[in-house]
Amino acid sequence: MESLSYNPNLVPWERPAPNNVAGKGHIEQPGKVANIVWQTRAAAPSAYENALGDALESAFEGGAQNPQDIVRAFNAAGFLTADSQPWTEERFLSEMRRLGA
């Protein structure tokens, strides 16, 4: 059997041909498409919701890993619920469900 330096069974290489039809006329043009800012909301976040987001970031930066840790961080920072009550785990989970709905 002779030794070959190539594989004779390989299919010859063909240059890929671009598809001139796919997507033609369907590419969004800048400034021509509606920009939906609040895709899953009826309105912009309230001041409370923004403060809650900031408090969550601080809690996670401080090492919070579960709801109990987050509640501890909120209460230690003096961040109160929307009705000005201290946080409990039940209130926190309920608020996350409400905001995530």
N, C-alpha and C positions, 0 to 999 in steps of 0.2 A: 504494500500500500504506500502510495507516495505521500509525502508531507506537504501540506498546503499552508500558505501564509495568509490565507483569507478563507472566509466561509462562503462557499458557492451557493448556499441556500438562502442567503439574505436577499430580501427584496430590494431592488435598486432604490436609492433615495430619490424622492420627488420633492421639488420645491412646493411648499404649501401655497395654495391659491386662495387669496382673500375672497370672502363671500361678499359680493357687491349688493346683495339684496337684504341680508339680515339687518334689521334695525333701521333701515333707510326711512327717514322721515319720522322716526319715533324717538330720536334723541332729544332730550329736553334742552331748550335754549335758555341761557341765563337771562333772568328777568322776565321770562314768559310763563313761568310756572308758579302757581299759587304756593306761597311759603306759609305753611301752617305752623305757627309758632307753638301753640299749646295743643299738641296733637291729641292728648288724652285728657284734657281739662276743659272745663267750661269757661274758665277765666284764669287770669294770672294768679300766682300764689299770693296769699295774704301775708301781711307782716308777720303774723304768728307762724305760718308755714315756713317762711324764710328763716325765722329764728329757730324753729324746730330743726330745720336742716343744718343750721350752724351748730346747734347744740349736739346733734348727732355726730357731726364731723369731729367736734371737740372730744366727745365721749370715745369715739373710735381711736382718735389720736392718743388719748390717755390710756388706751389698752383695753377698753371694753370689748367683751367677746360674747356676751349674752344679754338678754333683757334685764336681768338683775343688775348687771354692771352698768348698763345704760341708765337705768332708773337711779342708781346711786350717784352717777356722774351728774345727771340733771339736777337732783336735789342738792348735791354739794355745790353746784354752780348757782343755785337759786333760780333755775329756770322752771317756771310753773306751767301747769296745764292751761288750756284755753280758758277755763273757768277759774283760774287763779288758785288751783289746789296743788298740793305737793303730788309728785308722781308716785304711782304704785305700778307694779308689774301688770296688773289687770288693766289699768288705765292706759298704759303705754301700748299694750297689745291691741286694745280696742281702738286706739287712735291710729295705729298703723293699718288696721283693717279698714277703718273709715277712709283714710287717705288713699289707700290702695284700691278702693272699690271703683 
